[in-house]
């Protein structure tokens, strides 16, 4: 499953780079490791032997998704002042939580 994890992390990093294009050079040393950690957490939700119920997995997935958006769009700006940019940076696609 390492390939899936690397692919997920790569897509998250690419999305972060796009969403935070104007400040990516300033945040990349923080954002890349954080997005990789989030990808690990999302991948763990797909484990059929995980201790979480489906409802808990959905909630945990949403929390991880929101954290990934925050890393690239909200945290670099004091007080989360970039909420409008964060909302417009998303292209409307929402990945489905793992089964």
Phi and psi in degrees as GROMACS dihedral restraints (atoms count N, CA, C in turn):
[ dihedral_restraints ]
;  ai    aj    ak    al  type     phi  dphi    fc
    3     4     5     6     1   -59.9    20    10
    4     5     6     7     1   -37.1    20    10
    6     7     8     9     1   -63.4    20    10
    7     8     9    10     1   -39.4    20    10
    9    10    11    12     1   -64.6    20    10
   10    11    12    13     1   -44.4    20    10
   12    13    14    15     1   -62.4    20    10
   13    14    15    16     1   -45.0    20    10
   15    16    17    18     1   -62.6    20    10
   16    17    18    19     1   -39.4    20    10
   18    19    20    21     1   -65.0    20    10
   19    20    21    22     1   -43.5    20    10
   21    22    23    24     1   -63.3    20    10
   22    23    24    25     1   -47.5    20    10
   24    25    26    27     1   -61.0    20    10
   25    26    27    28     1   -41.8    20    10
   27    28    29    30     1   -62.0    20    10
   28    29    30    31     1   -42.1    20    10
   30    31    32    33     1   -66.8    20    10
   31    32    33    34     1   -39.1    20    10
   33    34    35    36     1   -65.6    20    10
   34    35    36    37     1   -40.8    20    10
   36    37    38    39     1   -65.7    20    10
   37    38    39    40     1   -42.6    20    10
   39    40    41    42     1   -62.4    20    10
   40    41    42    43     1   -41.4    20    10
   42    43    44    45     1   -65.4    20    10
   43    44    45    46     1   -40.7    20    10
   45    46    47    48     1   -63.5    20    10
   46    47    48    49     1   -40.9    20    10
   48    49    50    51     1   -61.5    20    10
   49    50    51    52     1   -39.7    20    10
   51    52    53    54     1   -70.7    20    10
   52    53    54    55     1   -46.7    20    10
   54    55    56    57     1   -65.2    20    10
   55    56    57    58     1   -32.3    20    10
   57    58    59    60     1  -115.2    20    10
   58    59    60    61     1    35.3    20    10
   60    61    62    63     1   -53.3    20    10
   61    62    63    64     1   -38.5    20    10
   63    64    65    66     1   -71.6    20    10
   64    65    66    67     1   -18.1    20    10
   66    67    68    69     1  -128.2    20    10
   67    68    69    70     1     9.2    20    10
   69    70    71    72     1   -55.1    20    10
   70    71    72    73     1   -43.1    20    10
   72    73    74    75     1   -60.6    20    10
   73    74    75    76     1   -29.7    20    10
   75    76    77    78     1   -79.7    20    10
   76    77    78    79     1   -28.7    20    10
   78    79    80    81     1  -109.8    20    10
   79    80    81    82     1    -6.2    20    10
   81    82    83    84     1   -60.8    20    10
   82    83    84    85     1   -35.0    20    10
   84    85    86    87     1   -68.5    20    10
   85    86    87    88     1   -25.2    20    10
   87    88    89    90     1   -88.3    20    10
   88    89    90    91     1   -45.9    20    10
   90    91    92    93     1   -66.6    20    10
   91    92    93    94     1   -43.5    20    10
   93    94    95    96     1   -60.7    20    10
   94    95    96    97     1   -51.4    20    10
   96    97    98    99     1   -63.4    20    10
   97    98    99   100     1   -36.6    20    10
   99   100   101   102     1   -66.1    20    10
  100   101   102   103     1   -42.8    20    10
  102   103   104   105     1   -65.9    20    10
  103   104   105   106     1   -34.4    20    10
  105   106   107   108     1   -65.1    20    10
  106   107   108   109     1   -40.9    20    10
  108   109   110   111     1   -62.5    20    10
  109   110   111   112     1   -41.6    20    10
  111   112   113   114     1   -64.4    20    10
  112   113   114   115     1   -40.2    20    10
  114   115   116   117     1   -60.7    20    10
  115   116   117   118     1   -39.3    20    10
  117   118   119   120     1   -62.1    20    10
  118   119   120   121     1   -43.3    20    10
  120   121   122   123     1   -65.1    20    10
  121   122   123   124     1   -40.6    20    10
  123   124   125   126     1   -65.5    20    10
  124   125   126   127     1   -42.3    20    10
  126   127   128   129     1   -62.1    20    10
  127   128   129   130     1   -36.3    20    10
  129   130   131   132     1   -63.8    20    10
  130   131   132   133     1   -28.5    20    10
  132   133   134   135     1   -67.7    20    10
  133   134   135   136     1   -22.8    20    10
  135   136   137   138     1   -82.0    20    10
  136   137   138   139     1    -9.6    20    10
  138   139   140   141     1   -66.4    20    10
  139   140   141   142     1   120.1    20    10
  141   142   143   144     1   -63.7    20    10
  142   143   144   145     1   -20.2    20    10
  144   145   146   147     1   -95.1    20    10
  145   146   147   148     1    12.5    20    10
  147   148   149   150     1   -66.1    20    10
  148   149   150   151     1   154.2    20    10
  150   151   152   153     1   -80.4    20    10
  151   152   153   154     1     0.5    20    10
  153   154   155   156     1   -95.3    20    10
  154   155   156   157     1   146.1    20    10
  156   157   158   159     1   -74.6    20    10
  157   158   159   160     1   168.9    20    10
  159   160   161   162     1   -59.1    20    10
  160   161   162   163     1   -43.0    20    10
  162   163   164   165     1   -62.6    20    10
  163   164   165   166     1   -41.4    20    10
  165   166   167   168     1   -65.9    20    10
  166   167   168   169     1   -39.3    20    10
  168   169   170   171     1   -61.6    20    10
  169   170   171   172     1   -41.6    20    10
  171   172   173   174     1   -61.5    20    10
  172   173   174   175     1   -44.4    20    10
  174   175   176   177     1   -65.2    20    10
  175   176   177   178     1   -46.1    20    10
  177   178   179   180     1   -63.1    20    10
  178   179   180   181     1   -37.8    20    10
  180   181   182   183     1   -62.8    20    10
  181   182   183   184     1   -45.6    20    10
  183   184   185   186     1   -60.7    20    10
  184   185   186   187     1   -41.9    20    10
  186   187   188   189     1   -61.8    20    10
  187   188   189   190     1   -42.4    20    10
  189   190   191   192     1   -68.3    20    10
  190   191   192   193     1   -40.3    20    10
  192   193   194   195     1   -61.5    20    10
  193   194   195   196     1   -45.7    20    10
  195   196   197   198     1   -63.8    20    10
  196   197   198   199     1   -37.1    20    10
  198   199   200   201     1   -63.5    20    10
  199   200   201   202     1   -40.3    20    10
  201   202   203   204     1   -63.5    20    10
  202   203   204   205     1   -41.5    20    10
  204   205   206   207     1   -64.2    20    10
  205   206   207   208     1   -42.0    20    10
  207   208   209   210     1   -62.4    20    10
  208   209   210   211     1   -39.9    20    10
  210   211   212   213     1   -56.8    20    10
  211   212   213   214     1   -41.8    20    10
  213   214   215   216     1   -91.1    20    10
  214   215   216   217     1   -22.9    20    10
  216   217   218   219     1  -124.9    20    10
  217   218   219   220     1   -28.6    20    10
  219   220   221   222     1  -103.3    20    10
  220   221   222   223     1   -49.5    20    10
  222   223   224   225     1   -60.5    20    10
  223   224   225   226     1   -34.9    20    10
  225   226   227   228     1   -65.0    20    10
  226   227   228   229     1   -13.4    20    10
  228   229   230   231     1  -112.5    20    10
  229   230   231   232     1   119.1    20    10
  231   232   233   234     1   -50.9    20    10
  232   233   234   235     1   133.2    20    10
  234   235   236   237     1    73.0    20    10
  235   236   237   238     1    11.2    20    10
  237   238   239   240     1    63.2    20    10
  238   239   240   241     1    33.8    20    10
  240   241   242   243     1   -66.9    20    10
  241   242   243   244     1    -4.6    20    10
  243   244   245   246     1  -101.8    20    10
  244   245   246   247     1    32.3    20    10
  246   247   248   249     1   -60.1    20    10
  247   248   249   250     1   -41.4    20    10
  249   250   251   252     1   -63.2    20    10
  250   251   252   253     1   -42.3    20    10
  252   253   254   255     1   -64.8    20    10
  253   254   255   256     1   -39.3    20    10
  255   256   257   258     1   -61.4    20    10
  256   257   258   259     1   -44.5    20    10
  258   259   260   261     1   -67.1    20    10
  259   260   261   262     1   -40.5    20    10
  261   262   263   264     1   -78.3    20    10
  262   263   264   265     1   -18.0    20    10
  264   265   266   267     1   -71.0    20    10
  265   266   267   268     1   -26.1    20    10
  267   268   269   270     1   -75.7    20    10
  268   269   270   271     1   140.3    20    10
  270   271   272   273     1   -93.2    20    10
  271   272   273   274     1    13.0    20    10
  273   274   275   276     1    90.8    20    10
  274   275   276   277     1   -15.3    20    10
  276   277   278   279     1   -81.6    20    10
  277   278   279   280     1   132.5    20    10
  279   280   281   282     1  -120.1    20    10
  280   281   282   283     1   118.0    20    10
  282   283   284   285     1   -63.4    20    10
  283   284   285   286     1   146.9    20    10
  285   286   287   288     1   -77.9    20    10
  286   287   288   289     1   143.8    20    10
  288   289   290   291     1   -66.3    20    10
  289   290   291   292     1   155.4    20    10
  291   292   293   294     1   -61.9    20    10
  292   293   294   295     1   152.0    20    10
